[in-house]
Structure formats: C-alpha cells, structure tokens
C-alpha cells in the first residue's frame, strides 16, 4: 500500500535527487533512503547500547574471568592441548 504525502526539500537536495533518478522514481529512491537510514540508525543505537553495557560491566566481567581462570587453565591442561 502506498500513500501520497507532501514534503519539501531544499533546492540542492532536489537537484541531487534528479541527477540520480528520473522524476517518476523519486518516491522509490526516497523510500529506500529512509529504510537505509533507519536501519543504520538502529544498528548504531544497538552498538552504542552494547558498548555502554560492556563498559558498565567491565569490572564485574573481569573479576569473574579472573576467578574462573585457574579452573579453566587446569581443565585445558588436563585435556592435553
């Protein structure tokens, strides 16, 4: 389903758009650009949240790793690797 909307664009943006697509294909290109932008923003937001979470839990994660390291090392050596 498609809906007709009215938007305003700066003259320079419209010139760029017209250099890339024919006037009948403007809507398709704008729709693709919006999907691409939203997808990229979503990924960037997720990356930011993950990074903040890792940083927030870094001390705890390191402490857990240090506590378990001797057991991991022992198991690794017993496996003969």
Buried (B, 14 or more C-beta within 10 A) or exposed (E): EEEEEEEEEEEEEEEEBEEEEEEEEBEEEBEEEEEEEEEEEEEEEEEEEEEEEEEEEEEEEEEEEEEEEEEEEEEEEEEEE
